Amino acid sequence: MEKQEFNDLLQVKTKELDRIIQGFLPPEEGWQKTVIRAMNYSVRAGGKRLRPMLMLESYRMFGGKGTEIEPFLAAIEMIHTYSLVHDDLPAMDNDEYRRGQETTWKVYGEAMAILAGDGLLNYAFETALKAFDRVDKTDPEALKRVADALAVLAREAGIYGMIGGQTVDIEAETQPEPVTEAQLTFIHECKTGALIVASMKVGAILAGASKEQLRTLEKCAEDIGMAFQIQDDILDVVGDSKELGKPVGSDEENHKQTYVTLYGLEEAKRLVETLSEEAVEVYLKSIDGEHEFLEQLILMLSGRRK
């Protein structure tokens, strides 16, 4: 696939995902409309829509053709967005800009931003549950696939996934001894990798992938998640704040250990390339199905500037 063809297709797919996600946002009405406005403001800020894109591409790669995937596409973006809303709070990273606009707490205040994050997490599962209405209720296998997908989503977003990684990340900022490679790997695998694993596994599960295929896809997703986070660490050092839409240098300001501080910039770049190539060449290409766009997406992420 030529670069321009990929870029054009990426734009089309991003717009498709935006349309789907917007369709699941709650109406801004009632006595609680302020928190709903804050929730919607956060989701509408845009972004790469990477997680729903990985989910949809995984679903289609395994032959998925239904609409039961759509509530999950919106749900994973809501969960990701809630994590960013809470990440930006003064008690966490204290960031004032995200995706080129003021962060939710700067616009709505800290208390409302906390509630907006809580609201997005809860509403994500309200949304994902709507998948049951989009499958044949007389088909036990279809119902089980939705239930299994929900279980993956819940686990990877929780204390054994993203929240667990965030916990260790926060504690690492003030621990007296240096962060170890094992500790940093755990942080990255959970804090960033867990939702990427969830995205790809949910798509595959809903499409009826086998257990062996799921194991291979999970390894692929783990590599993508690790490469993505290391590239994030790199961009925090060498990136352009205008291009990124958020401040750079926050890792150093918050005394965070990263793969860049642990191994240096060049070794971190090498790791991103190695992990991305392994994700494509070793894992993805061993799976039957159409995944040319997904291959290009993974390789694009390793060289992204934002």
Secondary structure as GFF3:
##gff-version 3
##sequence-region A 1 306
A	DSSP	alpha_helix	3	23	.	.	.	ID=ss1
A	DSSP	alpha_helix	33	44	.	.	.	ID=ss2
A	DSSP	alpha_helix	50	61	.	.	.	ID=ss3
A	DSSP	alpha_helix	69	87	.	.	.	ID=ss4
A	DSSP	beta_strand	97	98	.	.	.	ID=ss5
A	DSSP	beta_strand	101	102	.	.	.	ID=ss6
A	DSSP	alpha_helix	104	108	.	.	.	ID=ss7
A	DSSP	alpha_helix	110	128	.	.	.	ID=ss8
A	DSSP	three_ten_helix	129	134	.	.	.	ID=ss9
A	DSSP	alpha_helix	140	157	.	.	.	ID=ss10
A	DSSP	alpha_helix	162	174	.	.	.	ID=ss11
A	DSSP	alpha_helix	181	191	.	.	.	ID=ss12
A	DSSP	alpha_helix	193	207	.	.	.	ID=ss13
A	DSSP	alpha_helix	211	238	.	.	.	ID=ss14
A	DSSP	alpha_helix	241	244	.	.	.	ID=ss15
A	DSSP	alpha_helix	250	253	.	.	.	ID=ss16
A	DSSP	alpha_helix	259	263	.	.	.	ID=ss17
A	DSSP	alpha_helix	265	277	.	.	.	ID=ss18
A	DSSP	pi_helix	278	283	.	.	.	ID=ss19
A	DSSP	three_ten_helix	284	286	.	.	.	ID=ss20
A	DSSP	alpha_helix	292	302	.	.	.	ID=ss21
###
